[in-house]
Amino acid sequence: MVGDGFIINHSTNSSNKLESPKKTKKKKKRGGTKKKMTTEQTLAFKSVSEWVFLEQASSLPSTAASCVVDDFGVQKSLGRGGDKVVFELHSHSKCSDGFLSPSKLVERAHGNGVKVLALTDHDTMSGIPEALEAARRFRIKIIPGVEISTKFYPRGDSEPEEPVHILAYYSSCGPTSFEDLEKFLSNIRDGRYLRAKTMVSKLNMLKLPVKWEHVSRIAGKGVAPGRLHVARALVEAGYVENLKQAFSRYLFDGGPAYSTGSEPLAEEAIQMICDTGGVAVLAHPWSLKNPVTIIRRLKEAGLHGIEVYRSDGKLAVYSDLADTYDLLKLGGSDYHGRGGHGESELGSVNLPVLVLRDFLKVARPIWCCSIRHILENYAEEPSDFNLAKITRFGKGVSPLTCGKDLIDRCLSSWLTNEERQNAVFEAVRLKLSHVSINQGGIQVPIESK
């Protein structure tokens, strides 16, 4: 199971269970294999780079032709004339079960050459504002994300229920209805507290007197504890030698100290993501007992993609499943910052430039629609509440500084000039021209700013 930052597979054989997949990564000759980009890769690299460097025109690689690609189709720099665009789409901070603060996570990502970072903490988006603030210093683009804990229930009795984790990726403004999503996530977090307390009770019954206060202190103030926090308590108390042993002996799915929380149905989570302007991706499908059944059902519910790439290469069997169900092929390090041999480093997953292009091709229309919806709500009802929806995960614009260039200042890092100047956004701009804001007790029209 990977949901709490660990991979422990205790599943039994099943008719739908996939055999251990062979990785498609080829053994390279010393020095690696380099070859020129194809025309399609060159165009994809140009498209992806333009979005990544929207606010950094001077940093935009002078020409994609100056790059080469490796066996994965990942762009590699040929020196100062080129640049490598690294996306990290799966990472965790101390706001859930990671070891680094959001700002330290961004700093580490920057040091590893990451250009686009999705912070995907478990069942919370509380770390996004801090990550955004740090990202402005390091000139990294942040994709506001979350990894949602869910349950999958089979329709028959022949298959067991399973924990399933769904990654959600949102626009710079975040969810269209942040309140609805936050209530949804809050219910899950409340269940995580109950789940962790039940695990502690089970460990105590096993003559392992772990204290709840110890687990709570490890998790940190306001953080819903997960299995990793309980595992760390076991290690620190000396009952096991390391985290892996804590999981393999006590905390694996169905283990003697395992417990479930109040997770929603996986289909419900995907519906929530779609309804709030996000892109839904199945996390670490290789941890599932019945991936074929789950992927088929979740595709019907609106799933956009599945993780296929890891730091050790592409898993061919899941790539084939993605092709079968017309799903995006993505991946990320699932970085928690705990160190050791079992963890992939931030930015270590090589996503081919064509994969990045396909991701943005699906995601950007969804994000543009979400941004437009949030802006239109503000134009119709220019309250501080609706303005907060724009600036919560945006550029930190306050009511006293947002003028007629509200769209440009908030969204210049997310939408191209063409997207901001099309008929839809021009109509929003026209509506905003009739909006007044409160400045020092005086209502001032936006257009006069």
N, C-alpha and C positions, 0 to 999 in steps of 0.2 A: 504494500500500500504506500502511496506517495503523498497522501493528503496532508500529512504533518511533517513533510520534509524527508521522508524515508521510504525506501522501496523494500518491502517485505512481501513476498508472494507465498501465501499459504493456501492457495486455491487447489481444489481437486480437479481431476480431469472432467471435461464436459464436452458435449458434442460440438459446441461452438468455440471451445477453447482453442486459441491459436498456438501453434508450436513456437518455440523460441525463434524469433526471426533472424535471418542472416542480414548483416549490415551490408549496405551497398558501397560503403567506403572502400575504395581500392587501395591496395598496398602501393605506396608511392616509392619511386626510386629516390635515392638520396638527392636532396635539393628540390624535390617536388616536381610536379608537371605544370608547365605554364603554356598557355596558348592564347591567342588573340580572341577577343570577344566576337561572337557572331553579331550580325546586324540586329537581331532581336534582342540580344543581351545588351548591346550598346544603347538601343532605344529605351530599354527597361531601366538601365543604369541612369540615363539622363532623366527619365521621369521620376524615379525614386529620389535622386539627388536634389532635384528641383523642390520637391516637397520637404525634404529634410532640412535644406538650407534656405528656406523662404526668407528668413530675416538676415541671412548671412551671405548676401550676394557675392561679397569679396572672397568668401570661403568656398564658394561653389567650384568644384573641380573644373579646370579650364577645358578639359575635353575627356569624355569617357573613353575615347580611343587610346588615351595614354595608359589605360589599365589593361591588365590581363586577367584571366579567370583560371581557377584551379579546376580539379576534377569535379568539384561540386557546382561549378558555374558561379562561384563566389568571386567578386571582384577583388583584385589585389593591386596595390599601388606600385607604380613603376618609378617612384621617386616623388619629388616635389610637385611635379605636374599633375599628379593624380591623388586620389583619396579613396579610402575604404569606408563604406557606409555599413556600420554594424548596428543591427537591431537586436536588442535584448528584450524578449517578450514575456519573460516569466521570472519574477524576482520577489523577494520578501524582506521586510524590515522588522524592527522591533515592535511595530504596531500590530503584528500578529506573532509569528514564531521565528522571525529572523533574529540575527545577533547584532546587526548594525542599525543605527538610526537612519531615517530616510535620507538625510543630508550626507551622511557618511557612505550610504549605498550609492548615491549619485556621484560622490567624489571617487569612489572605487571604480564605478562604471566609466567615468571620464578617464581615469588612469589606464583603463583597459581598452580605450579607443572606441567605446560605445557612443554612437550618435543619437540613437533613439532608445529610450528606456521605458518599459511598461512596469510600473510598480503594481504588483498583483497580490497584495496581502490577503490572508484568509478572512473573508466575510467582513471586511472593513475597508473604507477609503480614507481613513483618518490621517494617513501619512502623506497623501497627495499634496496638500498645500506646502508642507515643509520640503518635499521633493522638488516641487516647482520653484520654490525660492532658491534652492541650491542649484537647480538646473540653469537658472538665469546667470549664475556666476560662471558655470562651466560650459555654457552654450550647448546644452544637451536638450533635445526635445523629449518631453515627458508625455507618454500616453497614459491618462488616468485609467487604472484598471482595478480589478478585484477577482479573487479566486473564490467561487461560491461553493460551499459544502452542501451536497445534496444526497439523496437516496434514489436508487433505481429499483423499482419493484417489477418483477417479471409478471406477465399475464397468466402464466401457468404455474404449476407446482413443481415442475421439473428443474427449475433454475432458482438459485438463491437470490435474495436481495443483495444489493451491493452499494457501498459508498462510491459516489461519482463526483468529481470536481470539474466545475465549469469556469473557464476564464472569460471575463468580460472586458472588452476594450471600448473606451468612450472617447468622445471628442474633447477639445480643449475646454469646453464649457461643462463637461461632465454629463450625467444623465439628464434627460429632458424633465423628468420628475424625480429629483433627488430625494424628496420626502418619501415617496413610495418605495424607492429602492432601499433607503436607509431603514425604514420600518421592516422591510423584508429581511435585511441583513441583521438588524437588531434582534429579531426573533431567533435567528440562527446563533448569534453570539450568546444570548441568554441560555440556549440549550448547551452551548459549549461549557459554560460554567457548571451546569448540572452534570454534564458528562464527565468533566474532569474530577468533580467531587466524588462521583460514583467510582471512577477508576482508583482514586485514593482509598476509598472504603474497601474495594476489592483487594488492593495491595495489603492493606492492614489485616484483612482476613487471611491473607497468605503469609502472615507473620513478617511483613515488611512494613514497619511503622513509619511510612512517609507521612509528613504533616502537610495539611492543606496550606498552612501559612507559608511553608517552604515553596510549594508550587506557585502560589499567588505572587510571592516575592520574585521568583524567577521570571514569571510572565510580565510583571511590571504593572504599574498603576493603569487601570482602565483597559487592559488587554485581556481579551477572553482566552483562557488557557487552552492549549491543545495538547496532543499526545507528546509532542516534543518537549514541552515544559515539564510534564510528568516524568518523562524519560530522563531529563537533566537532573531532576530531583533524586531519582534513583541512583544516578551516577554520583552526584555530590554526597549522598548519604552513604555511599560505599556498598550498596547492595548489588550493583553490577559494575563491570569494568568499563563499559562504554555505551554509547547510545544504541549502537546496533544490537548489543546484547539485551538491552532493555526492551527493544521492540521484539526481538526474536523469542524472548522468554515469556514476556508478559503482555505486551501492548499491541501485538499484531491483530489483524482483523479476526475476531472470534477467539482471541487469546484469553487466558485466565483473568486478566485485569482489563480487558477491552469493554467498552461501553459505547452505545450510540447516543446521539443528542436529539435535537428536534429539527433535523434537516428537512427541507421541503423536497418534493419530487423533482427530479432532474428536469423533467418537462416544464414544470412550473418556473424554475429558475431561467430556463431558456426563453420562455414567454416573457418573463419580467425584463430580461436583457433586451429582447427585441422591442418591447413596448417602451423602453426608456432610451432608445437610440444607441444601443451597443452592438458589438460584434461578439457572438458566442462561439467559443472554441473548447472542445473537450481536452482536458489536461491528462497527461500521461496515460494514454489508453493501454499501454503495456502492463499496467497494474491491475487491469480488470480481468475477472474470471470469464466473462461472456462478452467480449468486445464487439462481436458481430451483431448480436441482438441489440446491444445498447446503442451502437452507432446508428443502426437502421432506425430505431425508434426515435432517437434524438434528432436525426435528420428530418423526420416527419414533423417534429416539434419546432423546427426552425434553426437547427444548428448550422453554423457557417463553416466550421473547420475543425480539424483535430491536430494535435501535436504529433509530428512524424520525425522531426529532427532532434537529435541530441548531440552532445559534444563528441560522442564517438561515432557519429555518422547518421545517415538516414536509415530508418527501419523499414525495409522493403515491404513487409506484410501490411503495415499500417498505411504506407503510401498507396498500396494497391487498394486498400479499403477506401481511402480518400477518393481515389479515382472512381471506384465502383459507385459511391454515393455522391459524387460531384461536390466534394468538400475541399476547402483550402488546406494546404499542407504547411503547417507552421511548427514552431518549437522554440524552446528557451532553456536556460540552464537550471531553472527552479532553484536559484541561488538563495541560501539562507545565511551564509557567512559563518557556519560552524567550523569550517576547516576540516582537514583530514583527507584521506585518499578517496572517500566515497562521494565527494561533492565536486560538481563542475563549477568552473570559474565564470564570473559575469562576462558575457560577450564571447564565450567559448563555442557557442553553437553557430555553425556556419550555415546561414540561410542564403540560398542562391538568389541572385538578383531577380530572376524571373519569379521566384516565390514571393519576394517582397513586392514586386510589381502587382502580382495577382492579389495579394493581401490588401494593398492600398486601392486597387481597382474595385474591390468589394466594399471596403470599409469607408472610403471617402464619401461616396454618395449618401451612405447612412449617416455619417458624421455631419455632412453639409445640411441634410434635412433636419437633424437634431439641433444644430446651431441656429438655423432659420426659425425653427419652432420656438426656441428660447428667446430669440430677438423679437419675434412677432408678439409673444406674450408681454414682453416689456413695452413694446410700442402701444399695445392695446391697454395695458395697465402699468404705467411707469412708476411703480412703487419700489421702495428700497428692497423689498422682498424679491421682486422679479429682477432687479438689477443684480442682486447677490447671485442669482442663477447664472448670470453672464460672467461675473468676476470670481466666483468660488474657485473654479479651476482654470481661470483665464489669466489675464495679465495683471491682476491686482488693481484694476482701475476703480477709483472711488467715485461717489456721486459728485464730488466737487471738481474732479478732473476730467470727467467724460463729457465731451462736446459732440459736435456734429460728426467727428471722426470716430465715434464710438466703435463702429464695426471694424475699422482699420486697426485701431489701437488694441482692441481685444483679440482680433483674429488674424493679425498679419503673420503670425507664426504657424497658422493652421490652414488658411484658405489662400489660394493663388489670387492674383489680381483679377484674372478672368472670372473666377468663382465669385469674388466679392462684387464684381461690376456687372454681373448678369442681371436679367430682368427681375428675378425673384428678390435679390438683395437690394436692388434699386428701389423696388416697391417698399421694402422694409425701411430703407433709408428715408423715403418720402414720408412714411408714417412717423418716423422718429423726428422729422423736421417740425412736427406739430407738438412735440413733447417738451414739457418744461421740467426743470430739475430745481430742487431747493438749494440755494446758495446763500448762507447767512440769513436765512429767514425770508429770502426773496425768491420768487419763482422766476427762473431765467430760462428762456427758450434754448433748446439745444443748439439751434442754428446760429445763435448769437455768440456762442462760445468760441 
